Amino acid sequence: MISDSVKLSKTAVIFQPSLVNLYGCTIGDGTKIGAFVEIQKNAEIGANCKISSHTFVCEGVHIEDGVFVGHGVMFINDLYPSAVNEDGGLQTEADWHVVRTHVKARASIGSNATIMGGVMIGQGALVGAGAVVTKDVPDYAIVAGVPARITGDVRKKKLKDREK
């Protein structure tokens, strides 16, 4: 379902519109969105991004231009989730605070990574598949593991690979 509340660029590509759930979000020029993706209200996806299948982009996530998001990536916007209030009543939107997350331009996030709320993933950074990002990731850093730790630098890795 693509809600009328979505600000969808005319050049964005949604491969299977009947298999996505988009509402109240913004999708930039040339961005491609795979099947079984949910993008919630107040999430922003920049231009020329690729959001792969089975990914969840929740409210409060801002993704800049040229970002790759692999299959099954989960963004989190609530550091203390709960179904009920102190009195046992079901929580509403008024009972919690959105924790914002920012992914800078040209970053890449591997399949099945989990991105905790409140972090910033730096420009050109690479998040390894299955990583759990709990802290900010510097520009061009390579991070992997649970919790994610810096294992390298994208620029040095590319330079080293070219020399081979």
Secondary structure, 3 states (H helix, E strand, C coil): CECCCCEECCCCEECCHHHCEECCCEECCCCEECCCCEECCCCEECCCCEECCCCEECCCEEECCCCEECCCCEECCCCCCCCECCCCCECCHHHCCCCCEEECCCCEECCCCEECCCCEECCCCEECCCCEECCCECCCEEEECCCCEEEEEHHHHHHHHHHC
